[in-house]
Amino acid sequence: MMNRNKILVVSAAVTMTFVSCGEQKNKKDAEISTPQAVEQSKIETADIADASFSDEMTGKVFRKYQQLRVALVNSDADEVQTVAGNLAESFSQEREDMKTMALAMAEAADIEKQRELFSEFTEKVEPILKESISEGTIYKQFCPMAFDGKGGYWISDVDEIRNPYYGDKMLKCGKVVEEIQ
């Protein structure tokens, strides 16, 4: 019985070690959890890269979407509400469905609900961004662990992974699955 318990404990420890979204943990990853490193990460993630779109509305939506993504990375539910409200104002009447989704994020106070709505919104906004990008590169990224292992996509202005679905819990969980130009 004692050996069986040891095997279970060792198995659990090994599993926990490998279940880190496929990333090897090194000293740099460990340092990201310090308050100073998280704060620095917030600053770096707030930079918006250069990507141009063929119409003004799409460019504005992309900038607001990036602000929303950063707020989710930072796990700042209040900021998500503010930015989502501003995002909703970016849509013309022909995009009423997207405006409704943005307003739902603005009304949701729970960060997990906001992340769920962000994932749904990403599905709607991706084709618009793909059709309208005229200069630069944006990145479609994916976290396989989001939403109980179903996974979740997002669009980023940088290729560095900053996970909006887990924030600082698993900041670097994910991968670039497509470069959109």
C-alpha positions as a Markdown table, in Angstrom:
| # | Residue | x | y | z |
|---|---|---|---|---|
| 1 | Met | 0.0 | 0.0 | 0.0 |
| 2 | Met | 2.9 | 2.4 | 0.8 |
| 3 | Asn | 4.5 | 1.8 | -2.6 |
| 4 | Arg | 1.2 | 2.4 | -4.3 |
| 5 | Asn | 0.8 | 5.8 | -2.6 |
| 6 | Lys | 4.4 | 6.7 | -3.5 |
| 7 | Ile | 3.8 | 5.9 | -7.1 |
| 8 | Leu | 0.7 | 8.0 | -7.1 |
| 9 | Val | 2.5 | 11.0 | -5.5 |
| 10 | Val | 5.4 | 10.7 | -7.9 |
| 11 | Ser | 3.0 | 10.3 | -10.9 |
| 12 | Ala | 1.1 | 13.4 | -9.8 |
| 13 | Ala | 4.4 | 15.4 | -9.4 |
| 14 | Val | 5.6 | 14.4 | -12.9 |
| 15 | Thr | 2.3 | 15.2 | -14.4 |
| 16 | Met | 2.3 | 18.7 | -12.8 |
| 17 | Thr | 5.8 | 19.3 | -14.1 |
| 18 | Phe | 4.9 | 18.6 | -17.7 |
| 19 | Val | 1.5 | 20.3 | -17.7 |
| 20 | Ser | 2.8 | 23.8 | -18.3 |
| 21 | Cys | 1.4 | 24.3 | -21.8 |
| 22 | Gly | 4.5 | 22.5 | -23.3 |
| 23 | Glu | 6.9 | 25.2 | -22.0 |
| 24 | Gln | 10.1 | 24.4 | -20.3 |
| 25 | Lys | 10.3 | 26.5 | -17.1 |
| 26 | Asn | 13.5 | 28.4 | -16.7 |
| 27 | Lys | 14.6 | 31.1 | -14.4 |
| 28 | Lys | 13.2 | 33.8 | -16.7 |
| 29 | Asp | 9.7 | 32.3 | -16.6 |
| 30 | Ala | 9.9 | 32.0 | -12.8 |
| 31 | Glu | 10.9 | 35.7 | -12.6 |
| 32 | Ile | 7.8 | 36.8 | -14.5 |
| 33 | Ser | 5.7 | 36.1 | -11.4 |
| 34 | Thr | 7.4 | 38.8 | -9.3 |
| 35 | Pro | 5.4 | 42.0 | -9.0 |
| 36 | Gln | 8.1 | 44.0 | -10.8 |
| 37 | Ala | 8.2 | 41.6 | -13.7 |
| 38 | Val | 4.5 | 41.5 | -14.1 |
| 39 | Glu | 4.4 | 45.3 | -14.1 |
| 40 | Gln | 7.1 | 45.4 | -16.7 |
| 41 | Ser | 5.2 | 42.8 | -18.8 |
| 42 | Lys | 2.1 | 45.1 | -18.6 |
| 43 | Ile | 4.1 | 48.0 | -19.9 |
| 44 | Glu | 5.7 | 46.0 | -22.8 |
| 45 | Thr | 2.4 | 44.5 | -23.8 |
| 46 | Ala | 0.7 | 47.9 | -24.0 |
| 47 | Asp | 2.8 | 48.8 | -27.1 |
| 48 | Ile | 0.8 | 48.6 | -30.3 |
| 49 | Ala | 2.7 | 47.6 | -33.4 |
| 50 | Asp | 2.3 | 49.1 | -36.8 |
| 51 | Ala | -0.4 | 47.4 | -38.9 |
| 52 | Ser | -2.5 | 49.3 | -41.4 |
| 53 | Phe | -6.0 | 48.5 | -42.7 |
| 54 | Ser | -7.8 | 49.5 | -45.8 |
| 55 | Asp | -10.6 | 51.3 | -43.9 |
| 56 | Glu | -10.6 | 53.6 | -40.9 |
| 57 | Met | -13.3 | 51.6 | -39.0 |
| 58 | Thr | -11.2 | 48.4 | -39.1 |
| 59 | Gly | -8.1 | 50.2 | -38.0 |
| 60 | Lys | -9.9 | 51.6 | -35.0 |
| 61 | Val | -11.5 | 48.2 | -34.2 |
| 62 | Phe | -8.0 | 46.6 | -34.3 |
| 63 | Arg | -6.5 | 49.2 | -32.0 |
| 64 | Lys | -9.4 | 48.8 | -29.5 |
| 65 | Tyr | -9.2 | 45.0 | -29.8 |
| 66 | Gln | -5.5 | 45.2 | -28.9 |
| 67 | Gln | -6.3 | 47.4 | -25.9 |
| 68 | Leu | -8.9 | 44.8 | -24.9 |
| 69 | Arg | -6.4 | 41.9 | -25.3 |
| 70 | Val | -3.9 | 43.8 | -23.1 |
| 71 | Ala | -6.5 | 44.4 | -20.4 |
| 72 | Leu | -7.3 | 40.7 | -20.4 |
| 73 | Val | -3.6 | 39.8 | -20.2 |
| 74 | Asn | -3.4 | 42.1 | -17.2 |
| 75 | Ser | -6.6 | 40.5 | -15.7 |
| 76 | Asp | -8.1 | 44.0 | -15.3 |
| 77 | Ala | -11.8 | 43.5 | -15.5 |
| 78 | Asp | -12.6 | 47.2 | -15.0 |
| 79 | Glu | -10.3 | 48.1 | -17.9 |
| 80 | Val | -11.9 | 45.4 | -20.1 |
| 81 | Gln | -15.3 | 47.0 | -19.4 |
| 82 | Thr | -14.1 | 50.5 | -20.3 |
| 83 | Val | -12.3 | 49.4 | -23.5 |
| 84 | Ala | -15.1 | 47.2 | -24.6 |
| 85 | Gly | -17.5 | 50.1 | -24.2 |
| 86 | Asn | -15.2 | 52.2 | -26.4 |
| 87 | Leu | -14.9 | 49.3 | -28.9 |
| 88 | Ala | -18.7 | 49.1 | -29.2 |
| 89 | Glu | -18.7 | 52.7 | -30.4 |
| 90 | Ser | -16.4 | 51.8 | -33.3 |
| 91 | Phe | -19.0 | 49.8 | -35.2 |
| 92 | Ser | -21.3 | 51.1 | -37.9 |
| 93 | Gln | -24.9 | 49.8 | -38.1 |
| 94 | Glu | -23.9 | 47.1 | -40.5 |
| 95 | Arg | -21.8 | 45.4 | -37.7 |
| 96 | Glu | -24.6 | 45.5 | -35.1 |
| 97 | Asp | -23.7 | 41.9 | -34.0 |
| 98 | Met | -20.2 | 42.8 | -33.2 |
| 99 | Lys | -21.4 | 46.0 | -31.4 |
| 100 | Thr | -23.7 | 43.8 | -29.3 |
| 101 | Met | -20.8 | 41.4 | -28.4 |
| 102 | Ala | -18.6 | 44.4 | -27.4 |
| 103 | Leu | -21.4 | 45.8 | -25.2 |
| 104 | Ala | -21.8 | 42.4 | -23.5 |
| 105 | Met | -18.1 | 42.5 | -22.6 |
| 106 | Ala | -18.6 | 46.0 | -21.3 |
| 107 | Glu | -21.5 | 44.9 | -19.1 |
| 108 | Ala | -19.7 | 41.7 | -17.8 |
| 109 | Ala | -17.9 | 42.3 | -14.5 |
| 110 | Asp | -16.4 | 38.8 | -14.2 |
| 111 | Ile | -13.0 | 38.4 | -15.9 |
| 112 | Glu | -13.7 | 34.8 | -16.9 |
| 113 | Lys | -17.0 | 35.8 | -18.7 |
| 114 | Gln | -15.1 | 38.6 | -20.4 |
| 115 | Arg | -12.5 | 36.1 | -21.6 |
| 116 | Glu | -15.3 | 33.9 | -23.0 |
| 117 | Leu | -16.9 | 36.8 | -24.8 |
| 118 | Phe | -13.5 | 37.9 | -26.1 |
| 119 | Ser | -13.0 | 34.5 | -27.7 |
| 120 | Glu | -16.4 | 34.7 | -29.4 |
| 121 | Phe | -15.6 | 38.2 | -30.5 |
| 122 | Thr | -12.2 | 37.1 | -32.0 |
| 123 | Glu | -14.0 | 34.6 | -34.2 |
| 124 | Lys | -16.1 | 37.4 | -35.6 |
| 125 | Val | -13.3 | 40.0 | -36.0 |
| 126 | Glu | -10.7 | 37.8 | -37.5 |
| 127 | Pro | -12.1 | 37.6 | -41.1 |
| 128 | Ile | -12.6 | 41.4 | -41.1 |
| 129 | Leu | -9.0 | 42.0 | -40.1 |
| 130 | Lys | -7.7 | 39.4 | -42.6 |
| 131 | Glu | -9.7 | 41.1 | -45.5 |
| 132 | Ser | -8.7 | 44.6 | -44.5 |
| 133 | Ile | -5.0 | 44.4 | -43.6 |
| 134 | Ser | -3.0 | 46.5 | -46.1 |
| 135 | Glu | 0.4 | 46.8 | -44.4 |
| 136 | Gly | 2.3 | 45.1 | -41.6 |
| 137 | Thr | 1.8 | 41.8 | -39.9 |
| 138 | Ile | -0.6 | 40.6 | -37.2 |
| 139 | Tyr | -0.5 | 37.2 | -35.5 |
| 140 | Lys | -3.2 | 34.7 | -34.9 |
| 141 | Gln | -2.3 | 32.9 | -31.6 |
| 142 | Phe | -3.7 | 29.9 | -29.8 |
| 143 | Cys | -3.7 | 28.6 | -26.3 |
| 144 | Pro | -4.6 | 24.9 | -26.2 |
| 145 | Met | -5.5 | 24.9 | -22.5 |
| 146 | Ala | -8.1 | 27.7 | -22.6 |
| 147 | Phe | -11.7 | 26.9 | -21.9 |
| 148 | Asp | -11.1 | 23.5 | -20.2 |
| 149 | Gly | -8.8 | 22.2 | -23.0 |
| 150 | Lys | -11.0 | 23.3 | -25.9 |
| 151 | Gly | -8.5 | 26.0 | -26.7 |
| 152 | Gly | -8.8 | 29.7 | -27.6 |
| 153 | Tyr | -7.5 | 31.9 | -30.3 |
| 154 | Trp | -6.7 | 35.6 | -30.3 |
| 155 | Ile | -5.2 | 38.1 | -32.7 |
| 156 | Ser | -2.0 | 40.0 | -31.6 |
| 157 | Asp | 0.0 | 42.8 | -33.0 |
| 158 | Val | 3.2 | 41.1 | -31.8 |
| 159 | Asp | 4.5 | 37.6 | -32.2 |
| 160 | Glu | 5.4 | 37.3 | -28.5 |
| 161 | Ile | 2.8 | 35.3 | -26.6 |
| 162 | Arg | 0.9 | 37.2 | -23.9 |
| 163 | Asn | -2.1 | 35.0 | -23.1 |
| 164 | Pro | -5.4 | 36.9 | -22.6 |
| 165 | Tyr | -7.1 | 33.8 | -21.3 |
| 166 | Tyr | -4.9 | 33.2 | -18.3 |
| 167 | Gly | -3.0 | 36.5 | -17.7 |
| 168 | Asp | -0.1 | 36.1 | -15.4 |
| 169 | Lys | -1.2 | 32.6 | -14.4 |
| 170 | Met | 0.2 | 31.3 | -17.7 |
| 171 | Leu | 1.4 | 34.4 | -19.4 |
| 172 | Lys | 3.4 | 32.6 | -22.1 |
| 173 | Cys | 1.1 | 29.7 | -22.8 |
| 174 | Gly | 0.3 | 29.5 | -26.5 |
| 175 | Lys | 1.8 | 29.7 | -29.9 |
| 176 | Val | 1.6 | 31.7 | -33.1 |
| 177 | Val | -0.5 | 29.6 | -35.6 |
| 178 | Glu | -0.7 | 32.2 | -38.5 |
| 179 | Glu | 1.0 | 35.4 | -39.6 |
| 180 | Ile | -1.5 | 37.6 | -41.3 |
| 181 | Gln | -0.2 | 40.1 | -43.9 |
